[in-house]
């Protein structure tokens, strides 16, 4: 009888040590889409004439086929690894003035909290390369005024840690 009582006391404690790791790995399945203007894209690289403004007009979570709706919040932008802006307000817009940037290659990164129906909270990280061109050149496509634009879908990594 003592063994039975002991077993009844120990079994609930074993439940404390079991892992719920499988539940936490049901991360959102999305990619990020970046609507931009002020530059032109070629082969995944955006070119901006120095002095023009690269405008991120919208950042969106695009659910993978067969998955449910998703949204973003807590968006932080990084220019060459340095935070340059944070917003919680849709459409998560930001302007990057290139006047003070050196001519050459730069990276714009984004980190965002991803919420998707039926999934755990996830954290998306993506970045894309952009080139600042000398102000006396034309962007690919012949646009010196910086009117170009489009949508980028950079490689996106989703994790369960917002680091």
C-alpha positions as CSV (number, residue, x, y, z in Angstrom):
1,X,0.0,0.0,0.0
2,X,2.9,2.4,0.8
3,X,4.3,1.8,-2.7
4,X,1.0,2.6,-4.3
5,X,0.7,5.9,-2.3
6,X,4.3,6.8,-3.1
7,X,3.6,6.2,-6.8
8,X,0.5,8.4,-6.7
9,X,2.7,11.2,-5.2
10,X,5.5,10.8,-7.7
11,X,3.5,10.6,-10.9
12,X,2.3,14.2,-10.9
13,X,5.9,15.4,-10.2
14,X,7.0,13.6,-13.4
15,X,4.7,15.8,-15.4
16,X,6.6,18.9,-14.2
17,X,9.8,17.6,-15.8
18,X,8.3,16.8,-19.2
19,X,8.9,19.2,-22.0
20,X,6.3,21.1,-24.0
21,X,9.0,21.7,-26.7
22,X,6.9,20.3,-29.5
23,X,4.1,22.9,-28.8
24,X,6.6,25.8,-29.0
25,X,8.0,24.7,-32.4
26,X,4.8,25.4,-34.3
27,X,6.2,28.7,-35.6
28,X,4.5,31.0,-38.1
29,X,5.1,30.1,-41.7
30,X,5.4,33.4,-43.5
31,X,7.7,35.5,-45.7
32,X,8.1,39.2,-45.5
33,X,7.2,41.6,-48.4
34,X,8.8,45.0,-48.4
35,X,7.0,47.7,-50.6
36,X,9.5,50.4,-51.4
37,X,10.0,53.5,-53.5
38,X,12.9,55.9,-54.2
39,X,15.2,53.3,-55.8
40,X,15.3,50.6,-58.5
41,X,15.8,46.9,-57.9
42,X,17.9,44.6,-60.0
43,X,18.7,41.0,-59.0
44,X,17.4,41.6,-55.5
45,X,19.6,44.7,-54.9
46,X,18.1,48.1,-54.7
47,X,20.0,51.1,-56.1
48,X,19.5,54.6,-54.7
49,X,21.2,57.7,-55.9
50,X,23.0,59.5,-53.1
51,X,20.8,62.3,-51.8
52,X,17.6,60.5,-52.6
53,X,15.4,58.9,-49.9
54,X,14.7,55.2,-49.9
55,X,11.2,54.9,-48.6
56,X,9.9,51.7,-47.1
57,X,6.2,52.2,-47.6
58,X,4.9,49.0,-46.1
59,X,6.1,45.7,-44.5
60,X,3.8,42.8,-44.7
61,X,3.7,39.2,-43.5
62,X,2.7,36.9,-46.4
63,X,1.4,33.5,-45.1
64,X,2.7,30.4,-46.8
65,X,0.2,28.6,-49.1
66,X,-2.3,26.6,-47.0
67,X,-1.7,28.6,-43.8
68,X,-3.8,31.1,-42.0
69,X,-3.7,34.9,-41.7
70,X,-0.7,36.6,-40.2
71,X,0.3,40.0,-39.0
72,X,3.4,41.9,-37.7
73,X,4.1,44.1,-34.7
74,X,7.2,45.5,-33.0
75,X,9.1,46.2,-36.2
76,X,12.7,47.4,-35.8
77,X,14.8,48.5,-38.8
78,X,18.6,48.2,-39.0
79,X,21.0,50.0,-41.3
80,X,24.3,48.2,-41.6
81,X,23.5,46.5,-38.3
82,X,22.7,49.7,-36.4
83,X,19.0,50.3,-35.3
84,X,17.6,53.3,-37.2
85,X,13.9,53.1,-36.4
86,X,11.1,51.2,-34.6
87,X,7.4,51.2,-35.2
88,X,4.3,49.4,-34.1
89,X,2.0,51.2,-36.5
90,X,0.9,49.6,-39.7
91,X,2.1,49.8,-42.5
92,X,5.5,49.9,-40.7
93,X,6.9,52.7,-42.9
94,X,10.4,54.2,-42.6
95,X,12.5,56.6,-44.7
96,X,16.2,56.2,-45.2
97,X,17.9,59.5,-46.3
98,X,21.0,58.6,-48.3
99,X,22.6,62.1,-48.2
100,X,25.0,61.2,-45.4
101,X,25.6,57.6,-46.5
102,X,28.8,56.6,-48.2
103,X,28.6,55.6,-51.8
104,X,28.7,51.8,-52.0
105,X,27.0,48.7,-50.6
106,X,24.7,48.9,-47.5
107,X,22.3,46.5,-45.8
108,X,18.8,47.3,-44.5
109,X,17.6,44.7,-42.0
110,X,14.3,44.2,-40.3
111,X,13.2,42.3,-37.2
112,X,9.5,41.9,-36.4
113,X,7.2,39.9,-34.1
114,X,5.0,37.6,-36.2
115,X,1.5,36.6,-35.1
116,X,-0.2,33.9,-37.2
117,X,-3.6,32.2,-36.5
118,X,-3.0,28.8,-34.9
119,X,0.7,29.3,-34.4
120,X,3.1,30.3,-31.6
121,X,4.5,33.8,-31.5
122,X,7.5,34.0,-33.9
123,X,10.2,36.5,-34.7
124,X,11.1,37.3,-38.3
125,X,14.5,38.5,-39.4
126,X,15.3,39.6,-42.9
127,X,17.7,41.9,-44.7
128,X,18.4,43.1,-48.2
129,X,21.3,44.8,-49.9
130,X,21.1,48.3,-51.4
131,X,23.7,50.3,-53.2
132,X,24.1,54.1,-52.9
133,X,25.2,55.4,-56.2
134,X,27.1,58.7,-56.8
135,X,24.6,61.6,-57.2
136,X,25.7,62.3,-60.8
137,X,24.7,58.8,-62.0
138,X,21.4,57.3,-63.1
139,X,19.9,54.3,-61.4
140,X,19.6,51.2,-63.4
141,X,16.5,51.7,-65.6
142,X,17.4,55.4,-66.3
143,X,15.8,57.0,-63.2
144,X,17.8,59.8,-61.7
145,X,14.9,61.3,-59.8
146,X,14.4,58.3,-57.5
147,X,10.8,57.6,-58.6
148,X,11.4,53.8,-58.9
149,X,9.9,51.3,-56.6
150,X,8.5,47.8,-56.2
151,X,8.2,44.9,-53.8
152,X,11.1,42.9,-52.4
153,X,10.7,39.5,-50.8
154,X,14.0,38.9,-49.0
155,X,14.9,35.6,-47.4
156,X,13.1,35.5,-44.1
157,X,14.1,33.5,-41.0
158,X,11.5,32.8,-38.3
159,X,12.6,31.9,-34.8
160,X,11.0,31.4,-31.4
161,X,13.4,33.9,-29.8
162,X,13.3,37.7,-30.3
163,X,17.1,38.2,-30.3
